[in-house]
Amino acid sequence: MKVYIIRHGEVPHNALKQYNNENEDLTKKGIKQAEELREKIKTIDYDIIICSPLIRAKHTAKIIKVIL
């Protein structure tokens, strides 16, 4: 079994170089990062995506989800 761990795309406080616990969504750059990641992992055969309930994590997971 292989486990791949990724981080969510950029959020507003990341852009300001600030750590924050707020439940914020991805920036335009964060969406682009997730789309680029989707292209990089599209050949990986995986069974499931598990993410935290935070908006940024769910949005990233939704973008990278590749239908096999």
CHARMM internal coordinates of N, CA and C (Angstrom, degrees):
IC EDIT
DIST 1 N 1 CA 1.4424
DIST 1 CA 1 C 1.5317
ANGL 1 N 1 CA 1 C 109.20
DIST 1 C 2 N 1.3092
ANGL 1 CA 1 C 2 N 115.13
DIHE 1 N 1 CA 1 C 2 N 136.29
DIST 2 N 2 CA 1.4638
ANGL 1 C 2 N 2 CA 121.26
DIHE 1 CA 1 C 2 N 2 CA 175.53
DIST 2 CA 2 C 1.5194
ANGL 2 N 2 CA 2 C 108.38
DIHE 1 C 2 N 2 CA 2 C -114.01
DIST 2 C 3 N 1.3218
ANGL 2 CA 2 C 3 N 115.48
DIHE 2 N 2 CA 2 C 3 N 143.14
DIST 3 N 3 CA 1.4640
ANGL 2 C 3 N 3 CA 121.83
DIHE 2 CA 2 C 3 N 3 CA 177.33
DIST 3 CA 3 C 1.5314
ANGL 3 N 3 CA 3 C 106.93
DIHE 2 C 3 N 3 CA 3 C -122.96
DIST 3 C 4 N 1.3130
ANGL 3 CA 3 C 4 N 115.99
DIHE 3 N 3 CA 3 C 4 N 127.51
DIST 4 N 4 CA 1.4626
ANGL 3 C 4 N 4 CA 121.85
DIHE 3 CA 3 C 4 N 4 CA 177.22
DIST 4 CA 4 C 1.5190
ANGL 4 N 4 CA 4 C 107.66
DIHE 3 C 4 N 4 CA 4 C -109.86
DIST 4 C 5 N 1.3017
ANGL 4 CA 4 C 5 N 116.53
DIHE 4 N 4 CA 4 C 5 N 130.51
DIST 5 N 5 CA 1.4607
ANGL 4 C 5 N 5 CA 121.66
DIHE 4 CA 4 C 5 N 5 CA 179.63
DIST 5 CA 5 C 1.5220
ANGL 5 N 5 CA 5 C 108.14
DIHE 4 C 5 N 5 CA 5 C -115.13
DIST 5 C 6 N 1.3275
ANGL 5 CA 5 C 6 N 115.24
DIHE 5 N 5 CA 5 C 6 N 128.31
DIST 6 N 6 CA 1.4648
ANGL 5 C 6 N 6 CA 119.69
DIHE 5 CA 5 C 6 N 6 CA 177.48
DIST 6 CA 6 C 1.5253
ANGL 6 N 6 CA 6 C 108.93
DIHE 5 C 6 N 6 CA 6 C -127.03
DIST 6 C 7 N 1.2845
ANGL 6 CA 6 C 7 N 115.45
DIHE 6 N 6 CA 6 C 7 N 163.72
DIST 7 N 7 CA 1.4600
ANGL 6 C 7 N 7 CA 121.67
DIHE 6 CA 6 C 7 N 7 CA 177.16
DIST 7 CA 7 C 1.5235
ANGL 7 N 7 CA 7 C 107.76
DIHE 6 C 7 N 7 CA 7 C -109.54
DIST 7 C 8 N 1.3110
ANGL 7 CA 7 C 8 N 115.48
DIHE 7 N 7 CA 7 C 8 N 151.73
DIST 8 N 8 CA 1.4603
ANGL 7 C 8 N 8 CA 120.16
DIHE 7 CA 7 C 8 N 8 CA 177.76
DIST 8 CA 8 C 1.5227
ANGL 8 N 8 CA 8 C 110.57
DIHE 7 C 8 N 8 CA 8 C -63.05
DIST 8 C 9 N 1.3338
ANGL 8 CA 8 C 9 N 115.61
DIHE 8 N 8 CA 8 C 9 N 162.67
DIST 9 N 9 CA 1.4581
ANGL 8 C 9 N 9 CA 120.65
DIHE 8 CA 8 C 9 N 9 CA 176.08
DIST 9 CA 9 C 1.5270
ANGL 9 N 9 CA 9 C 111.15
DIHE 8 C 9 N 9 CA 9 C -71.08
DIST 9 C 10 N 1.3213
ANGL 9 CA 9 C 10 N 114.95
DIHE 9 N 9 CA 9 C 10 N 177.41
DIST 10 N 10 CA 1.4666
ANGL 9 C 10 N 10 CA 121.30
DIHE 9 CA 9 C 10 N 10 CA -177.13
DIST 10 CA 10 C 1.5224
ANGL 10 N 10 CA 10 C 112.30
DIHE 9 C 10 N 10 CA 10 C -61.67
DIST 10 C 11 N 1.3286
ANGL 10 CA 10 C 11 N 115.22
DIHE 10 N 10 CA 10 C 11 N 140.86
DIST 11 N 11 CA 1.4712
ANGL 10 C 11 N 11 CA 122.99
DIHE 10 CA 10 C 11 N 11 CA 172.50
DIST 11 CA 11 C 1.5241
ANGL 11 N 11 CA 11 C 107.76
DIHE 10 C 11 N 11 CA 11 C -118.58
DIST 11 C 12 N 1.3344
ANGL 11 CA 11 C 12 N 118.83
DIHE 11 N 11 CA 11 C 12 N 166.10
DIST 12 N 12 CA 1.4645
ANGL 11 C 12 N 12 CA 120.43
DIHE 11 CA 11 C 12 N 12 CA -175.68
DIST 12 CA 12 C 1.5260
ANGL 12 N 12 CA 12 C 115.51
DIHE 11 C 12 N 12 CA 12 C -50.88
DIST 12 C 13 N 1.3297
ANGL 12 CA 12 C 13 N 118.07
DIHE 12 N 12 CA 12 C 13 N -42.77
DIST 13 N 13 CA 1.4606
ANGL 12 C 13 N 13 CA 118.96
DIHE 12 CA 12 C 13 N 13 CA -178.66
DIST 13 CA 13 C 1.5292
ANGL 13 N 13 CA 13 C 112.49
DIHE 12 C 13 N 13 CA 13 C -70.49
DIST 13 C 14 N 1.3508
ANGL 13 CA 13 C 14 N 117.96
DIHE 13 N 13 CA 13 C 14 N -28.71
DIST 14 N 14 CA 1.4716
ANGL 13 C 14 N 14 CA 120.06
DIHE 13 CA 13 C 14 N 14 CA 174.22
DIST 14 CA 14 C 1.5172
ANGL 14 N 14 CA 14 C 109.64
DIHE 13 C 14 N 14 CA 14 C -61.22
DIST 14 C 15 N 1.3200
ANGL 14 CA 14 C 15 N 116.56
DIHE 14 N 14 CA 14 C 15 N -41.53
DIST 15 N 15 CA 1.4595
ANGL 14 C 15 N 15 CA 121.58
DIHE 14 CA 14 C 15 N 15 CA -178.15
DIST 15 CA 15 C 1.5315
ANGL 15 N 15 CA 15 C 110.92
DIHE 14 C 15 N 15 CA 15 C -62.06
DIST 15 C 16 N 1.3291
ANGL 15 CA 15 C 16 N 115.93
DIHE 15 N 15 CA 15 C 16 N -29.32
DIST 16 N 16 CA 1.4685
ANGL 15 C 16 N 16 CA 121.13
DIHE 15 CA 15 C 16 N 16 CA 178.79
DIST 16 CA 16 C 1.5232
ANGL 16 N 16 CA 16 C 112.07
DIHE 15 C 16 N 16 CA 16 C -89.83
DIST 16 C 17 N 1.3431
ANGL 16 CA 16 C 17 N 115.86
DIHE 16 N 16 CA 16 C 17 N 4.76
DIST 17 N 17 CA 1.4617
ANGL 16 C 17 N 17 CA 122.67
DIHE 16 CA 16 C 17 N 17 CA -177.51
DIST 17 CA 17 C 1.5288
ANGL 17 N 17 CA 17 C 111.08
DIHE 16 C 17 N 17 CA 17 C 60.26
DIST 17 C 18 N 1.3264
ANGL 17 CA 17 C 18 N 115.38
DIHE 17 N 17 CA 17 C 18 N 39.99
DIST 18 N 18 CA 1.4599
ANGL 17 C 18 N 18 CA 121.69
DIHE 17 CA 17 C 18 N 18 CA 178.71
DIST 18 CA 18 C 1.5250
ANGL 18 N 18 CA 18 C 109.70
DIHE 17 C 18 N 18 CA 18 C -121.08
DIST 18 C 19 N 1.3096
ANGL 18 CA 18 C 19 N 115.79
DIHE 18 N 18 CA 18 C 19 N 139.17
DIST 19 N 19 CA 1.4629
ANGL 18 C 19 N 19 CA 121.05
DIHE 18 CA 18 C 19 N 19 CA 173.11
DIST 19 CA 19 C 1.5203
ANGL 19 N 19 CA 19 C 107.09
DIHE 18 C 19 N 19 CA 19 C -85.42
DIST 19 C 20 N 1.3149
ANGL 19 CA 19 C 20 N 116.48
DIHE 19 N 19 CA 19 C 20 N 135.42
DIST 20 N 20 CA 1.4596
ANGL 19 C 20 N 20 CA 119.38
DIHE 19 CA 19 C 20 N 20 CA -178.17
DIST 20 CA 20 C 1.5219
ANGL 20 N 20 CA 20 C 109.61
DIHE 19 C 20 N 20 CA 20 C -150.00
DIST 20 C 21 N 1.3024
ANGL 20 CA 20 C 21 N 116.82
DIHE 20 N 20 CA 20 C 21 N 145.01
DIST 21 N 21 CA 1.4606
ANGL 20 C 21 N 21 CA 122.43
DIHE 20 CA 20 C 21 N 21 CA 178.65
DIST 21 CA 21 C 1.5233
ANGL 21 N 21 CA 21 C 112.69
DIHE 20 C 21 N 21 CA 21 C -95.70
DIST 21 C 22 N 1.3150
ANGL 21 CA 21 C 22 N 117.67
DIHE 21 N 21 CA 21 C 22 N 1.63
DIST 22 N 22 CA 1.4630
ANGL 21 C 22 N 22 CA 119.61
DIHE 21 CA 21 C 22 N 22 CA -178.05
DIST 22 CA 22 C 1.5203
ANGL 22 N 22 CA 22 C 110.75
DIHE 21 C 22 N 22 CA 22 C -62.18
DIST 22 C 23 N 1.3111
ANGL 22 CA 22 C 23 N 115.37
DIHE 22 N 22 CA 22 C 23 N 148.73
DIST 23 N 23 CA 1.4603
ANGL 22 C 23 N 23 CA 121.73
DIHE 22 CA 22 C 23 N 23 CA 178.96
DIST 23 CA 23 C 1.5282
ANGL 23 N 23 CA 23 C 108.36
DIHE 22 C 23 N 23 CA 23 C -86.59
DIST 23 C 24 N 1.3152
ANGL 23 CA 23 C 24 N 115.92
DIHE 23 N 23 CA 23 C 24 N 79.40
DIST 24 N 24 CA 1.4586
ANGL 23 C 24 N 24 CA 120.29
DIHE 23 CA 23 C 24 N 24 CA -176.45
DIST 24 CA 24 C 1.5207
ANGL 24 N 24 CA 24 C 111.61
DIHE 23 C 24 N 24 CA 24 C -109.89
DIST 24 C 25 N 1.3099
ANGL 24 CA 24 C 25 N 115.46
DIHE 24 N 24 CA 24 C 25 N 157.39
DIST 25 N 25 CA 1.4659
ANGL 24 C 25 N 25 CA 121.90
DIHE 24 CA 24 C 25 N 25 CA -177.13
DIST 25 CA 25 C 1.5232
ANGL 25 N 25 CA 25 C 110.20
DIHE 24 C 25 N 25 CA 25 C -88.57
DIST 25 C 26 N 1.3087
ANGL 25 CA 25 C 26 N 115.47
DIHE 25 N 25 CA 25 C 26 N 170.88
DIST 26 N 26 CA 1.4555
ANGL 25 C 26 N 26 CA 122.66
DIHE 25 CA 25 C 26 N 26 CA 179.95
DIST 26 CA 26 C 1.5232
ANGL 26 N 26 CA 26 C 112.25
DIHE 25 C 26 N 26 CA 26 C -67.40
DIST 26 C 27 N 1.3192
ANGL 26 CA 26 C 27 N 115.77
DIHE 26 N 26 CA 26 C 27 N 150.37
DIST 27 N 27 CA 1.4617
ANGL 26 C 27 N 27 CA 121.21
DIHE 26 CA 26 C 27 N 27 CA 170.67
DIST 27 CA 27 C 1.5330
ANGL 27 N 27 CA 27 C 107.50
DIHE 26 C 27 N 27 CA 27 C -82.25
DIST 27 C 28 N 1.3214
ANGL 27 CA 27 C 28 N 116.69
DIHE 27 N 27 CA 27 C 28 N 176.04
DIST 28 N 28 CA 1.4687
ANGL 27 C 28 N 28 CA 119.72
DIHE 27 CA 27 C 28 N 28 CA 174.99
DIST 28 CA 28 C 1.5272
ANGL 28 N 28 CA 28 C 110.17
DIHE 27 C 28 N 28 CA 28 C -59.15
DIST 28 C 29 N 1.3318
ANGL 28 CA 28 C 29 N 115.86
DIHE 28 N 28 CA 28 C 29 N -39.12
DIST 29 N 29 CA 1.4667
ANGL 28 C 29 N 29 CA 120.11
DIHE 28 CA 28 C 29 N 29 CA 177.78
DIST 29 CA 29 C 1.5326
ANGL 29 N 29 CA 29 C 110.22
DIHE 28 C 29 N 29 CA 29 C -64.52
DIST 29 C 30 N 1.3281
ANGL 29 CA 29 C 30 N 117.34
DIHE 29 N 29 CA 29 C 30 N -40.20
DIST 30 N 30 CA 1.4609
ANGL 29 C 30 N 30 CA 121.70
DIHE 29 CA 29 C 30 N 30 CA 178.84
DIST 30 CA 30 C 1.5234
ANGL 30 N 30 CA 30 C 111.89
DIHE 29 C 30 N 30 CA 30 C -62.90
DIST 30 C 31 N 1.3189
ANGL 30 CA 30 C 31 N 116.73
DIHE 30 N 30 CA 30 C 31 N -38.83
DIST 31 N 31 CA 1.4640
ANGL 30 C 31 N 31 CA 121.11
DIHE 30 CA 30 C 31 N 31 CA 176.86
DIST 31 CA 31 C 1.5283
ANGL 31 N 31 CA 31 C 109.55
DIHE 30 C 31 N 31 CA 31 C -64.62
DIST 31 C 32 N 1.3311
ANGL 31 CA 31 C 32 N 116.59
DIHE 31 N 31 CA 31 C 32 N -43.44
DIST 32 N 32 CA 1.4683
ANGL 31 C 32 N 32 CA 120.97
DIHE 31 CA 31 C 32 N 32 CA 178.68
DIST 32 CA 32 C 1.5285
ANGL 32 N 32 CA 32 C 110.40
DIHE 31 C 32 N 32 CA 32 C -63.01
DIST 32 C 33 N 1.3256
ANGL 32 CA 32 C 33 N 117.22
DIHE 32 N 32 CA 32 C 33 N -40.36
DIST 33 N 33 CA 1.4635
ANGL 32 C 33 N 33 CA 120.76
DIHE 32 CA 32 C 33 N 33 CA 178.03
DIST 33 CA 33 C 1.5264
ANGL 33 N 33 CA 33 C 110.76
DIHE 32 C 33 N 33 CA 33 C -60.97
DIST 33 C 34 N 1.3274
ANGL 33 CA 33 C 34 N 117.17
DIHE 33 N 33 CA 33 C 34 N -43.39
DIST 34 N 34 CA 1.4679
ANGL 33 C 34 N 34 CA 121.06
DIHE 33 CA 33 C 34 N 34 CA 179.50
DIST 34 CA 34 C 1.5282
ANGL 34 N 34 CA 34 C 110.74
DIHE 33 C 34 N 34 CA 34 C -65.29
DIST 34 C 35 N 1.3324
ANGL 34 CA 34 C 35 N 116.71
DIHE 34 N 34 CA 34 C 35 N -39.42
DIST 35 N 35 CA 1.4684
ANGL 34 C 35 N 35 CA 120.22
DIHE 34 CA 34 C 35 N 35 CA 178.14
DIST 35 CA 35 C 1.5315
ANGL 35 N 35 CA 35 C 111.04
DIHE 34 C 35 N 35 CA 35 C -64.90
DIST 35 C 36 N 1.3291
ANGL 35 CA 35 C 36 N 116.68
DIHE 35 N 35 CA 35 C 36 N -39.17
DIST 36 N 36 CA 1.4620
ANGL 35 C 36 N 36 CA 120.69
DIHE 35 CA 35 C 36 N 36 CA 177.78
DIST 36 CA 36 C 1.5286
ANGL 36 N 36 CA 36 C 110.56
DIHE 35 C 36 N 36 CA 36 C -66.19
DIST 36 C 37 N 1.3289
ANGL 36 CA 36 C 37 N 116.43
DIHE 36 N 36 CA 36 C 37 N -39.49
DIST 37 N 37 CA 1.4588
ANGL 36 C 37 N 37 CA 120.48
DIHE 36 CA 36 C 37 N 37 CA 177.54
DIST 37 CA 37 C 1.5275
ANGL 37 N 37 CA 37 C 110.76
DIHE 36 C 37 N 37 CA 37 C -63.59
DIST 37 C 38 N 1.3235
ANGL 37 CA 37 C 38 N 116.18
DIHE 37 N 37 CA 37 C 38 N -40.57
DIST 38 N 38 CA 1.4657
ANGL 37 C 38 N 38 CA 120.79
DIHE 37 CA 37 C 38 N 38 CA 178.48
DIST 38 CA 38 C 1.5267
ANGL 38 N 38 CA 38 C 110.22
DIHE 37 C 38 N 38 CA 38 C -55.09
DIST 38 C 39 N 1.3284
ANGL 38 CA 38 C 39 N 116.97
DIHE 38 N 38 CA 38 C 39 N -42.50
DIST 39 N 39 CA 1.4588
ANGL 38 C 39 N 39 CA 121.00
DIHE 38 CA 38 C 39 N 39 CA 179.31
DIST 39 CA 39 C 1.5304
ANGL 39 N 39 CA 39 C 111.36
DIHE 38 C 39 N 39 CA 39 C -66.57
DIST 39 C 40 N 1.3169
ANGL 39 CA 39 C 40 N 116.72
DIHE 39 N 39 CA 39 C 40 N -37.45
DIST 40 N 40 CA 1.4628
ANGL 39 C 40 N 40 CA 120.68
DIHE 39 CA 39 C 40 N 40 CA -178.11
DIST 40 CA 40 C 1.5323
ANGL 40 N 40 CA 40 C 112.31
DIHE 39 C 40 N 40 CA 40 C -70.58
DIST 40 C 41 N 1.3303
ANGL 40 CA 40 C 41 N 117.60
DIHE 40 N 40 CA 40 C 41 N -30.27
DIST 41 N 41 CA 1.4674
ANGL 40 C 41 N 41 CA 119.65
DIHE 40 CA 40 C 41 N 41 CA -175.11
DIST 41 CA 41 C 1.5253
ANGL 41 N 41 CA 41 C 113.12
DIHE 40 C 41 N 41 CA 41 C -103.91
DIST 41 C 42 N 1.3055
ANGL 41 CA 41 C 42 N 118.00
DIHE 41 N 41 CA 41 C 42 N 4.98
DIST 42 N 42 CA 1.4664
ANGL 41 C 42 N 42 CA 119.52
DIHE 41 CA 41 C 42 N 42 CA -173.28
DIST 42 CA 42 C 1.5207
ANGL 42 N 42 CA 42 C 113.92
DIHE 41 C 42 N 42 CA 42 C -62.91
DIST 42 C 43 N 1.3154
ANGL 42 CA 42 C 43 N 118.17
DIHE 42 N 42 CA 42 C 43 N -18.78
DIST 43 N 43 CA 1.4660
ANGL 42 C 43 N 43 CA 119.90
DIHE 42 CA 42 C 43 N 43 CA 178.76
DIST 43 CA 43 C 1.5281
ANGL 43 N 43 CA 43 C 112.90
DIHE 42 C 43 N 43 CA 43 C -94.37
DIST 43 C 44 N 1.3242
ANGL 43 CA 43 C 44 N 117.49
DIHE 43 N 43 CA 43 C 44 N -3.04
DIST 44 N 44 CA 1.4669
ANGL 43 C 44 N 44 CA 120.77
DIHE 43 CA 43 C 44 N 44 CA 178.57
DIST 44 CA 44 C 1.5267
ANGL 44 N 44 CA 44 C 108.65
DIHE 43 C 44 N 44 CA 44 C -80.18
DIST 44 C 45 N 1.3066
ANGL 44 CA 44 C 45 N 115.69
DIHE 44 N 44 CA 44 C 45 N 129.66
DIST 45 N 45 CA 1.4581
ANGL 44 C 45 N 45 CA 122.10
DIHE 44 CA 44 C 45 N 45 CA 178.88
DIST 45 CA 45 C 1.5296
ANGL 45 N 45 CA 45 C 108.48
DIHE 44 C 45 N 45 CA 45 C -89.34
DIST 45 C 46 N 1.3126
ANGL 45 CA 45 C 46 N 117.49
DIHE 45 N 45 CA 45 C 46 N 103.10
DIST 46 N 46 CA 1.4679
ANGL 45 C 46 N 46 CA 121.15
DIHE 45 CA 45 C 46 N 46 CA -179.76
DIST 46 CA 46 C 1.5234
ANGL 46 N 46 CA 46 C 109.69
DIHE 45 C 46 N 46 CA 46 C -123.20
DIST 46 C 47 N 1.3182
ANGL 46 CA 46 C 47 N 115.49
DIHE 46 N 46 CA 46 C 47 N 159.86
DIST 47 N 47 CA 1.4589
ANGL 46 C 47 N 47 CA 121.37
DIHE 46 CA 46 C 47 N 47 CA -176.66
DIST 47 CA 47 C 1.5284
ANGL 47 N 47 CA 47 C 113.76
DIHE 46 C 47 N 47 CA 47 C -101.08
DIST 47 C 48 N 1.3148
ANGL 47 CA 47 C 48 N 117.00
DIHE 47 N 47 CA 47 C 48 N -32.28
DIST 48 N 48 CA 1.4593
ANGL 47 C 48 N 48 CA 119.48
DIHE 47 CA 47 C 48 N 48 CA -171.28
DIST 48 CA 48 C 1.5247
ANGL 48 N 48 CA 48 C 110.34
DIHE 47 C 48 N 48 CA 48 C -152.49
DIST 48 C 49 N 1.3263
ANGL 48 CA 48 C 49 N 114.78
DIHE 48 N 48 CA 48 C 49 N 150.21
DIST 49 N 49 CA 1.4651
ANGL 48 C 49 N 49 CA 121.93
DIHE 48 CA 48 C 49 N 49 CA 171.66
DIST 49 CA 49 C 1.5214
ANGL 49 N 49 CA 49 C 106.26
DIHE 48 C 49 N 49 CA 49 C -115.58
DIST 49 C 50 N 1.3134
ANGL 49 CA 49 C 50 N 116.59
DIHE 49 N 49 CA 49 C 50 N 128.35
DIST 50 N 50 CA 1.4584
ANGL 49 C 50 N 50 CA 122.00
DIHE 49 CA 49 C 50 N 50 CA 176.62
DIST 50 CA 50 C 1.5197
ANGL 50 N 50 CA 50 C 107.06
DIHE 49 C 50 N 50 CA 50 C -119.36
DIST 50 C 51 N 1.3350
ANGL 50 CA 50 C 51 N 116.42
DIHE 50 N 50 CA 50 C 51 N 130.80
DIST 51 N 51 CA 1.4675
ANGL 50 C 51 N 51 CA 119.08
DIHE 50 CA 50 C 51 N 51 CA 179.43
DIST 51 CA 51 C 1.5139
ANGL 51 N 51 CA 51 C 109.87
DIHE 50 C 51 N 51 CA 51 C -141.19
DIST 51 C 52 N 1.3077
ANGL 51 CA 51 C 52 N 114.69
DIHE 51 N 51 CA 51 C 52 N 165.68
DIST 52 N 52 CA 1.4587
ANGL 51 C 52 N 52 CA 120.27
DIHE 51 CA 51 C 52 N 52 CA 177.53
DIST 52 CA 52 C 1.5349
ANGL 52 N 52 CA 52 C 108.89
DIHE 51 C 52 N 52 CA 52 C -71.55
DIST 52 C 53 N 1.3252
ANGL 52 CA 52 C 53 N 117.63
DIHE 52 N 52 CA 52 C 53 N 166.38
DIST 53 N 53 CA 1.4658
ANGL 52 C 53 N 53 CA 120.33
DIHE 52 CA 52 C 53 N 53 CA 179.61
DIST 53 CA 53 C 1.5363
ANGL 53 N 53 CA 53 C 114.23
DIHE 52 C 53 N 53 CA 53 C -78.98
DIST 53 C 54 N 1.3304
ANGL 53 CA 53 C 54 N 117.38
DIHE 53 N 53 CA 53 C 54 N 1.66
DIST 54 N 54 CA 1.4605
ANGL 53 C 54 N 54 CA 119.71
DIHE 53 CA 53 C 54 N 54 CA 179.93
DIST 54 CA 54 C 1.5226
ANGL 54 N 54 CA 54 C 110.80
DIHE 53 C 54 N 54 CA 54 C -69.24
DIST 54 C 55 N 1.3228
ANGL 54 CA 54 C 55 N 115.72
DIHE 54 N 54 CA 54 C 55 N 146.26
DIST 55 N 55 CA 1.4625
ANGL 54 C 55 N 55 CA 122.20
DIHE 54 CA 54 C 55 N 55 CA -177.50
DIST 55 CA 55 C 1.5243
ANGL 55 N 55 CA 55 C 111.10
DIHE 54 C 55 N 55 CA 55 C -54.76
DIST 55 C 56 N 1.3256
ANGL 55 CA 55 C 56 N 117.86
DIHE 55 N 55 CA 55 C 56 N -46.05
DIST 56 N 56 CA 1.4641
ANGL 55 C 56 N 56 CA 121.40
DIHE 55 CA 55 C 56 N 56 CA -176.82
DIST 56 CA 56 C 1.5288
ANGL 56 N 56 CA 56 C 112.00
DIHE 55 C 56 N 56 CA 56 C -62.76
DIST 56 C 57 N 1.3228
ANGL 56 CA 56 C 57 N 116.71
DIHE 56 N 56 CA 56 C 57 N -38.20
DIST 57 N 57 CA 1.4636
ANGL 56 C 57 N 57 CA 120.50
DIHE 56 CA 56 C 57 N 57 CA 179.75
DIST 57 CA 57 C 1.5277
ANGL 57 N 57 CA 57 C 110.79
DIHE 56 C 57 N 57 CA 57 C -71.59
DIST 57 C 58 N 1.3252
ANGL 57 CA 57 C 58 N 116.78
DIHE 57 N 57 CA 57 C 58 N -43.52
DIST 58 N 58 CA 1.4663
ANGL 57 C 58 N 58 CA 120.17
DIHE 57 CA 57 C 58 N 58 CA 179.46
DIST 58 CA 58 C 1.5288
ANGL 58 N 58 CA 58 C 111.15
DIHE 57 C 58 N 58 CA 58 C -64.95
DIST 58 C 59 N 1.3335
ANGL 58 CA 58 C 59 N 117.15
DIHE 58 N 58 CA 58 C 59 N -39.23
DIST 59 N 59 CA 1.4663
ANGL 58 C 59 N 59 CA 121.02
DIHE 58 CA 58 C 59 N 59 CA 179.99
DIST 59 CA 59 C 1.5262
ANGL 59 N 59 CA 59 C 110.04
DIHE 58 C 59 N 59 CA 59 C -65.87
DIST 59 C 60 N 1.3383
ANGL 59 CA 59 C 60 N 116.76
DIHE 59 N 59 CA 59 C 60 N -43.48
DIST 60 N 60 CA 1.4617
ANGL 59 C 60 N 60 CA 120.45
DIHE 59 CA 59 C 60 N 60 CA 177.68
DIST 60 CA 60 C 1.5252
ANGL 60 N 60 CA 60 C 110.56
DIHE 59 C 60 N 60 CA 60 C -61.52
DIST 60 C 61 N 1.3328
ANGL 60 CA 60 C 61 N 116.61
DIHE 60 N 60 CA 60 C 61 N -45.62
DIST 61 N 61 CA 1.4718
ANGL 60 C 61 N 61 CA 120.58
DIHE 60 CA 60 C 61 N 61 CA 179.71
DIST 61 CA 61 C 1.5233
ANGL 61 N 61 CA 61 C 111.79
DIHE 60 C 61 N 61 CA 61 C -61.48
DIST 61 C 62 N 1.3146
ANGL 61 CA 61 C 62 N 116.80
DIHE 61 N 61 CA 61 C 62 N -39.78
DIST 62 N 62 CA 1.4625
ANGL 61 C 62 N 62 CA 120.73
DIHE 61 CA 61 C 62 N 62 CA 179.21
DIST 62 CA 62 C 1.5358
ANGL 62 N 62 CA 62 C 110.86
DIHE 61 C 62 N 62 CA 62 C -63.28
DIST 62 C 63 N 1.3313
ANGL 62 CA 62 C 63 N 116.23
DIHE 62 N 62 CA 62 C 63 N -40.56
DIST 63 N 63 CA 1.4588
ANGL 62 C 63 N 63 CA 120.26
DIHE 62 CA 62 C 63 N 63 CA -179.18
DIST 63 CA 63 C 1.5272
ANGL 63 N 63 CA 63 C 111.46
DIHE 62 C 63 N 63 CA 63 C -68.94
DIST 63 C 64 N 1.3499
ANGL 63 CA 63 C 64 N 116.89
DIHE 63 N 63 CA 63 C 64 N -43.62
DIST 64 N 64 CA 1.4732
ANGL 63 C 64 N 64 CA 118.36
DIHE 63 CA 63 C 64 N 64 CA -175.14
DIST 64 CA 64 C 1.5170
ANGL 64 N 64 CA 64 C 113.58
DIHE 63 C 64 N 64 CA 64 C -79.21
DIST 64 C 65 N 1.3090
ANGL 64 CA 64 C 65 N 116.70
DIHE 64 N 64 CA 64 C 65 N -12.16
DIST 65 N 65 CA 1.4708
ANGL 64 C 65 N 65 CA 119.60
DIHE 64 CA 64 C 65 N 65 CA -178.57
DIST 65 CA 65 C 1.5286
ANGL 65 N 65 CA 65 C 109.28
DIHE 64 C 65 N 65 CA 65 C -56.32
DIST 65 C 66 N 1.3105
ANGL 65 CA 65 C 66 N 115.53
DIHE 65 N 65 CA 65 C 66 N 121.93
DIST 66 N 66 CA 1.4610
ANGL 65 C 66 N 66 CA 122.05
DIHE 65 CA 65 C 66 N 66 CA 179.93
DIST 66 CA 66 C 1.5273
ANGL 66 N 66 CA 66 C 107.40
DIHE 65 C 66 N 66 CA 66 C -112.77
DIST 66 C 67 N 1.3005
ANGL 66 CA 66 C 67 N 117.37
DIHE 66 N 66 CA 66 C 67 N 122.84
DIST 67 N 67 CA 1.4564
ANGL 66 C 67 N 67 CA 121.10
DIHE 66 CA 66 C 67 N 67 CA 178.61
DIST 67 CA 67 C 1.5140
ANGL 67 N 67 CA 67 C 108.36
DIHE 66 C 67 N 67 CA 67 C -77.56
DIST 67 C 68 N 1.3251
ANGL 67 CA 67 C 68 N 116.02
DIHE 67 N 67 CA 67 C 68 N 121.77
DIST 68 N 68 CA 1.4676
ANGL 67 C 68 N 68 CA 120.89
DIHE 67 CA 67 C 68 N 68 CA -179.54
DIST 68 CA 68 C 1.5026
ANGL 68 N 68 CA 68 C 111.11
DIHE 67 C 68 N 68 CA 68 C -91.66
END
COOR INIT
IC SEED 1 N 1 CA 1 C
IC BUILD
